[in-house]
Amino acid sequence: MLKLRLALLILAAVNLPAYSQSVMLVGGGVEGGSWSNEAYSWFVQEADSGIIINIDWNNPDPWYADYFIGLGADPQSHAFEIPPRPIAEDSATYYHLITASGIFLEDGYQWQYVVRWQNTMVTAAIQYVFENGGAIGGIGAGAAVLGDVILDAQFGYPDPEIVAYDPYHTFITFTDDFLDILPNVFPEPFFNSYGQLGRLVPMIARRVQDYGDQSLMGIGIEQETAFCVSPDLNGTVYGETVTIISPDYFSFVNCVPGEPPTFTDIHFHQLLHHATFNLDNRSLIDPGVYLNPIINPPPDIPQFNAITLDGSDDSSRYDGEVVITNLSSNPLAWWQGLLGQTAGNGLVPNSIVMPEIWDDPQFYANRISGGYWGLASNEHFITIYLDNGCYANINNNGLLTAGMLTYVLNGISATWAGTNAYRLPGIYDARLHFLSDGDSLRLDSLFVGIEPDQEIEIPPQTTKLLQNYPNPFNAETTISFNLPVRSAVTLSIHDIQGKRVEVLVEEPIRAGYHQRVWRPEEISSGIYLCKLIANDHHNVIKLIYLK
């Protein structure tokens, strides 16, 4: 602390840019091309073309200094190695770093940065440069440690297929007091390349459940991609894809050691080159080069078929309406634009079915990103992901019940979508659901939307279950209910003894006026009860079924 106080005495002699902070998160991969020239030029500009110091705990690469200088940075820009902790704690290190207008952290290992630099002159200097108008950036592990929450990898890097089944795996360790640069941000580099969807979502679920981080936002940065955040918290994509994942206020989260997590109603955006997203109000500011508005409203609710999707059977792909092909011949098919599409049998309408997602690490990206591509190129579709040993039952009413691990990415709600020249997909305003054993999701409810020219309804004042019509009824009846606020809803049918016969709804639903159709199957005529549970409200009505 004494060294830090002494260091502060020289601050008046340090010239830093006279405007606010900027951050560049780089996913990794090959730099030095057109995508990186634009992003790194932005970084040089945000550093006021001053001195940029690239740092590492081991053998920093002088290439970065040359690259920054070539883009207009001060010729005194240079690499700086900070290996053992005593050097990191030395005030001379602090004095040296705060002469920079920009500091760039190289790739490496998160834990090495944390164990060597946390609570030292290094992090104090980075924080000072940032708070006094400098630019801070990082690539790979260097980007990961700039977040509010860090997967520090103290005991190793957990593979996504491990975390997908156990969010409490011993390799999942967090650091959340390294720097204060990007509040509520959890960066994840090489996002699609390594199938990190299966790792990032369970980690966010844990943070929400165990730490109360309801505002946490995962940012997955792909290789050959930079996400450049300006002082107004507008983040712009340069290169390929940036994926933004965050919980909704009504997301349901349940994490148990040794089991896949349940995490519903997750905001999902995958942005492409030049798209701009505001991290404060969490909205799309500019769609960029490739995203296009989705003008057409969702289709009418389709007719569902009773079916079991087998995650161990690759032919389950053909149960969707569109099939993604060429998944298992080239691990880079997703990256090189070599995936294909063909018609499926449509047993699950408006869908892509993707089994075996965690079967083979070299094809994770093909299957995960292939599901995104299906949504980006087919309006109002959903993608259903399953793994080996997992299944999903869908009944005639569209109720999906998960057997072990099932993911549903809902593109029906999306408002922007598109693909770049290599078919890398972008989609904005999708919703993601991670389901575990026994969890259910009503697929038919995903198709209910507001048409572009339709006036937005004023929500009702009270929660109410209305009498079904017709009643008595024969083949089917319509059940209506009102919700004044978005609610966790269960709408179920019971026999006169109270035994549950069927579940029509079991999910969060927006405020408004809603209807569900009940078509009884293989039950006898008689009196039945319909029960609505919406948050803390309970309503019951009688239904008379006549065959």
PyMOL commands that set and color helices and strands:
alter all, ss='L'
color gray80, all
select helices_A, chain A and resi 2-8+11-13+34-46+62-70+85-88+91-97+110-117+121-131+141-144+160-163+197-211+314-319+333-336+361-377+443-447
alter helices_A, ss='H'
color red, helices_A
select strands_A, chain A and resi 22-26+52-56+78-81+102-105+135-139+150-151+174-175+185-189+217-221+225-229+234-239+242-247+253-254+262-271+276-278+283-286+292-293+307-310+322-325+340-343+351-354+382-386+391-394+399-403+406-410+416-419+425-435+440-442+464-465+477-483+487-495+500-509+512-518+526-534+537-545
alter strands_A, ss='S'
color yellow, strands_A
deselect
rebuild
show_as cartoon
